[in-house]
Amino acid sequence: MVNKIYSNSISEYTHENGGRVILLFLLFLLAIYEFIHAGFNLFAIVCLIPALVLVVYALFRWRMTAFWALIFVNYFLQMKDSPIPSGAIPMSLWDEMLEVILLAIAIIDARQTPHFEKCANLMLFAISIWCGLCALQLFNDTCGLGINVGSWFTSFRLMALHLVWILLVFCIYISTPQILMNYLRVWALLALFSAYWTWKQKNLGFTPTEYSWLYFGPGQVTHVLNAGTLIRYFSTFSDAASYGCNAAASSVVFLIVAITSKITWERIFFLLISICVIWGMFQSGTRTAIFCMAGGFMVYIILSKSFKIAIPFGIFFVLFMAFLVFTDIGNGNQQIRRMRSAFDKSDKSANVRDINKTAIRKYLRDAPWGLGIGSTQANIPANNKYRKLSDIPPDSEYVYIWVHTGYIGITVFLVCMAIMLIGACWIVMFKLKSPSLIGIGGGLCSAFVAIQLGGYANQILFQYPNGLTFFGGLAIVYILPYIEPEWIEYEKQRLAKIEEKKRLKFEKKLASRV
């Protein structure tokens, strides 16, 4: 009798959960097979599939969690001791997986809540042109190596397709004033953490991984200068150039938001963080960062169309540049001395870059489409005509694009960047009415210009977290007209609450005197 009841229980459970049992059993067999034939890495990946399914389910259920996870993951992907797991999975896939999940959620929701009409803008048009050119690069056989789809697609993902994901995600998920402000605060706190980590590296020392990279890896040539007396700090980034340019562009946004916000505590919050971030920028020793920050401020002076804003910014800009160019104040600090060397026309590193560009120009005369975005030093043979070209350090993102896509590619890239920037600036100057929202839009446009200037001198434009941060920031500008009516009401409500608190506090103070 007991056996019969037990048999019926198993039968009932199998009937109700048979699909899950079979699926788990098949996964178990697959895991064992991979462990025997492919080793532990694939075995571990297969074992993690059920957990991955649960994570995806949770992200679908709490949708904005996936967006904030993307911002966090993107920011710390390049940290030397990154909290993001690495190994069998390329680091870039963490970022892209979250973007694809977010887009999948948006597609599923499209019937109930239309999202994609906000994405049809001038920025998408410009990115589509760039993607089209990068797609044609599949057939670029300048080096005579044949078509390598795998190598091409890896570069296509990072240089072109990723920009599409960024635009779509930001246009869809930055949908309310509350989310916009939360995003700016999260960005500011992440930048503040980078400034803190710089302070920690400077005063408390490096982690073992950071120390190894700095003194026994690539960092020993570019980050340990003046016989070891000057260290270029890289904080949570891949290198000091990426950190310095990011800090310069980010500080532009925070300072502009601080000036244009109507909320007192937000002004103080963003102003203090901008000061900390600028301090971190100087510790990076990245001379280009000075021009990035200056260029960003100059753009905002034009976009603001306000003498009240233009005059203080102009005075600050002139005094700052005069401090660096015409004075010796602070020369006892090596970082400030290094920043001043950016204005030295006889600087050796600048001369080396000019020599490299001259050599590159000679090779590219016969390669108007460049080497191809899938052709790298790793897959070009030593006896190939263009091997020497792949050996020359590109030094900047623009030169890298020039080498791999030729005169045609760099021209198309610059035109596309100009189109998306002009479209965003047009929105700020002529479509927006709210002064505080104009400040946010102008700050994001200025930061985009700043990071582009960084890309002119350093290979940092598509580095994590710069791509998502600044192309995403420009994408936000395109959705500001959609949320402006709600923004005006949101701002009124916040100011009313602040006034109500002041009134109650004043009444309480009066009552205490009686």
N, C-alpha and C positions, 0 to 999 in steps of 0.2 A: 504493500500500500504506500509506504514511504517512497519507494523507488518510482512509483507511478506519479506521485505528486511532484517529485524532483524532476522527472522527465517532462511533465507538463509545464513546470516552471521554466525549464530550459527552452522548451518549444515556444512558449509565449514570449520569452525574452528575445529569442532569435527572430520570431515573427515581427516584433516591434522594432528591433534594433539590428536586424540582419544586415542592412546596407552598411551601417557603420562598422559592424564586426568584420565584414568581408573587406572593407576598405582598409581598416587598421591591420588586418592580417596580411593583405597585399603589400602595405607599406613596410611591415616587418620583414617580409620575404625580400623586398627590394633592398632594404637596409643591409640585410645579411649578404645579399649578392654583391652589393657595392663594396662592402667591407672586405670580402674575399678577393674581388677582382680589381678594385680601384684604390683601396686603402681607406684610412680613417677619415680623411676630409669629406669625401662624398658620403660616407656612412653617417657622419655627423649631420650633414646637410639634410639627408633624407629623414633622419630622426627628428629634426627640427621642423619638418613640414607641418605636423599637427599644431605646434606652437605658433607657427607663422599664420596658419588659418585662423587661430584665435585672435592673433594681433590684428589681422585684416578685418575680422568681424568687429572687433572693438573700435577700430578706426572708422568703419562704416557707421557704427552706432553713435560715436561721439566725434563728429566730423571735424570740428575746428581743432580737436586734439591733434589730428594728423597734420594740419597746417602749422601749428606751433611746434610740433615735432620736427617738421621740415626745417623751420627757421633755426632750431637748436642744432640739429644734426649738421646742416650746411655750415654753421659757424665753427664747429669744432672738428670738421673732417681733417683739416691739415695740422691740427695740434700735434706736437711731437708725442705727447702721452695722451692721445685722444681717447675719450671715454666711449667712442663708437667702436664696436668690435670690428676687427680686420682679420685678414687671412685669406681664405679661399675666395671670398667675395671682394671684388674691387671696391675701393672706398667710394668711388663716384656712383656706384649702383645704389647705395643707401639713399642718396639724394634723389636719384631718378625714380626709384621704386615708390617713394613717398609722393612724388609728383604725379606719377601714373595712377596711383591709388586715388589721389585727390581728384584727378580728371575723370576717373571711372565713377566716383561718387557723383560728380557733377552731371555726367551723362545719364546716370540712373535717375537723378532728380529732375532732369530737364523737362519731363512732362508736367510735373507739378510746379516747379519754379524755373522759368527760363533764365539761363545764365549767359548764353554765348553771344547774345546780341551786343553786349558790352565789349566783346573781344574783337569785333570787326572794326578796327581802327587803323590809323596810319602806321602805327608801330608794327602791327601784324603784317601790313603790306610790305614794309621795309624788310622785316625779318624773312618774309616769304621770298623776296628777291635774293637775299643772301643765301637762304637755304637752297634755292634753285641753282645758284652758281656752285655751291659746295656739292650738290648732287651731280652736276656735270663733271666735277673733278674725279668721279669714279672712272671716267674714260680718259683721264690725263695720263699718258704714258711717256712723258718727257724723258724719264730715265731708262726707258726701254726694258722695263721689268715685267710688263704684262699687267693685267688687272688683278689687284688683290682686294677683294671685297671686304674681308675681315679688317684689314689695316685701315682701309678707307672709312668703313663704318665707325670704327673707334673714334677717329678724328671728327667725322661728321656729327656724331652724337654730341661731342663736347663743344665744338665750334659753332654749330648751327641748330641742331634739333633741340638742344637744351634751352636755347633762347625761346623757342616756341612754347615749351613746357612752362618756363618762367612767366611769360606774358599771360598765358591762359590761367595759370593758378592765381596770380595776383589780381587779375581783372575779375575773376569769379569770387574769390574768398575775401578780398578787402571790400566788403559790401555795405558796411555801415560806419558811421562816425566813430562808434565805440571801438570797433575792430581796428580802424585806422589809428586811433590814438594808442590803443594797446600795442599795436605793432611798433609804433615809434618808441614807446616806452621799453618794450622788450629789446629792440635794437640798441637803445641807449644803455640799458643795463648790461647787455653783452659787450658793448664797446667799453663800458666801465670795468667789466671783468678783465678785458684784455689789458687795460691800463694798470689794473691791480697786479696782473700776472707779470707785467713788465717791471713793476716795482719789486715784486717778489724775486724775479730773476736778478735784478740789480743789487738788492740788499740781502736776500736770504740764499741766493745761489740757484743753480740749475738742477733739474732732475737728472738722474743718470742718463736717460735717453737724450735729453737736450745737451748735456755736457759732451756726450759721445759725438753727436752730430756737429757740435760747434768746434771741438778741438781735434777730432780724429776723422771727421767726415767733410762734406762739401763746405761747411761753414768756416773751416779754418782759413780758407783763401779769401772769402768775401766778407766775413763777419768779425774776424779778429785782425784789427789793423794797428798800425804804429807800434810794431813789435809787441803786440799783446796788451798795450795800454788802453786801447779803445775798442770797446765791444759794441757791435750793432745788435740791439735787442730785437728779437722777433716775436716775443709774446706767444699768443696762441696760433700764430700763422706759420706758413711754410718757410718764410724767410723775412728778413727785415724790409725788403722792398715792398712786398705785398702788404705787410703790416703798416708801414709808413704811409703809403698811398691810401690805404683803406682808412686809416686814422684821420688823414687830412680831409678826405671827402666826407667822412662821417661827421667830423667836427663842424663842417660848413652847414650841414643839415641841422644839427643840434643848436648851433648858435643862432641861425635864422629863425627856427621855431621858438627859441627863447625870446627873441626880440618881438616877434609878431603875435605870440599867444596872449590872450586876454585874461588867462588864469594865472594869478600871482605865483602860486606854488609850482606850477609847470614852468614858468619863466626861470625860477630859481633852480629847479631840478635840471632842466636842459642846459642852463648856463654853467652850472657846476660840472656837469658831465663833459661839456665841450672843453672846459679848461683842463680836466684830467686827460681827455683824449689827445688834446694838443701837446700836453706834457709827454705822453707816450710817443707821439709822433716824433718829437725831438730825440727821444732815446733810441729810436730805430736808426738814426744816422742816415736816413734816406733823403738825399738832397732834392730829389724830384718832388718830394712831398710839399716843399715850400711853394713851388710853382702850381702844384695841384690845388692847394688851399687858396692861393692868391687868384688863380683862374676862376675857381668856384665863386669867390666873393665878387669878382668883377662881373660875372654873369648875373648874379643876383642884383647888383646895383642897376643893371639895365632892366631886368624884369620887374623890379619893384615899382618903377614909374613914380617914385615918391622921393621928393627932396628930403623929407624928414628921415627917411631910411638911408638914402644915397649919401647924404652928407656925413653922418656918423661912420658909415661903412667906409666911405672914401678916406676920411681922416684916419681911421684905424688902419686901413690898408697902406696908406702913405707912411705913417709912423712905423708900422711893422717892417716895411721894406727898407726904410731909412735906417732903422735899427740894425738890420743885417748888412746893408751895403756900405753905409757911410760911417759906422761907428765900430769901435773895438770893445764895446760893452759886453761882458760875459765871455771874453776870449779865454779866460781861465778854464772854462768848461769845454772839453774836447768835442762834445756833441754839437754845441753852438758853433765852434770853429769849423767843424765839418760842414754844417749847414751853410756857412758863409762861403765855403769853397765852391758851392753851386754857381756862384757869380764869377768864378775865375775862368776866363776864356782859355787859359793855358793848362787847364786841368788835364792830367795824363789819361784818366779813364775816358773822358770825353773825346780825346784825340784817338784813342784805340777804337772807339765806336765809329768814328768817322772813317778810319782806315778800313774797318770791317765792311761798312756800307759801300765803300768804293769797290772793294773786291766782289761783293754780292752783285752790285750793279753790272759789272763786266760779265758775270756768268749768266745773269737773267736776260741779257740782250738776245740770247738764242732760246729763251724759255718764257714767252709772254704769259703762259698759263701757270708758270712756276713748276716746282718739282712734283706737285700733287700732294693733297693733304694726307695721303696715306704713306708717302715716301719719307722715311726718316734715316738717320745714321745707321740704325740697326738693320735695315733691309736694303741699303744701297751698297753694292760690292765695292771693294777698294779700288778696282781698276776702272770704275765708271767715271765718265766725264764730270758728273755732278756730285761725286763723293766729297770733293773739297768744299763745295757749297754747303753740304749738310754738316761739315765739321766746324764751320764758322759759327760762333755763338750769336744768336739773333739779338740778344740783349733787350729787345722790346717786343711787345705783342704785335705792333704794326709791322716790324721787320719780319717777324715770324710769318705773318699772313702774306707779306710780300714775297718771301722766299717760297712758300708752298702754294700760292695761288697766282703769283706773277703780278705784272703791272695791271692786268685786267682785274684780278681778284682784289687787290688793295684799293683800286679805284671804286669798284662796286661796294666794298665794305665801307669806305669813307662816305660814299653817297648815301648808303642805307643808314649809317649812324647820323648823318646830317638830317635826313628826312624825319627820323623818329624824334630827334631832338627839337627840330623846328616845329613839328606838330605839337609837342608837349609845351614848348615855350608859347606858342600861339594860344593854347588853352589858358595858360597862366595869365597872359597879358590881356586877352580879349573876351574870354568866356566866363571866368570866375569873378564873383562880386565880393565874397566874404574876405576881408583883409587877412584873417588868420589862415584861411584855406589857401589864399594866394601865397602866404608865407610858406606853408608846407609844400605846395606845388613848386614854388620858386626854389626852395631849398633842395628838393629832389632833382630838379633840372640842373642846378648848380653842382650838386654832388656827381651827377652823371658826367658833366664836363670835366670835373676834377679827376675822376677815375680814368677818363679817356686820355687826359694829359699824362697820367701815370702810365697808361698803356703805351704811350708814345716813347717813353724812356725805359720802361721795364716790362718784362713779360708777366704781367699780373692781371690782365683784363678778364681772362677766363679762369683764373685761379679761384678756388674756394677760399672764403665765402663771397668774393667780389662780384662774380657773375650774377648770382641770385640777388644779392643785396642791391646793386645799383641798376641793373636792367629791370629788376622787380620794382625798384623805386620809381623808375621812369614809367613803368606800366601803371603804377598807382595814379600818376598825373592824368592819364587818359580816362580814368573812371571818376575823377573828382567832380566833373559836371553832373554826373548821375546822383551823387550823394550830397551835393551842395544844399538843396532845400532841407534835407534832413539834418545836415550839419548846422545850419543856421538855427534851427529849432533846438537841436542838442546843445549848442553853445548858450542859447538864451536860458535854457533850463539850468545849466550848470551855474551860470552867473546869478540866476535868481536864487538858487540854493545857497550860494555863498553870501549873497546879500541878506537872506533870511537868517543865516547863522550869525552874521554880524549884528543884525537887529536884536535877535534874542540875547546875544552876549551883552549888548549895550543895555537892554532892559534889565538883565540880571545884575549888571553892575550898578545901575541906578537904584534897583530895589535893595541892594546891599548897603547903600549909603543912608537909606531911610531908617 
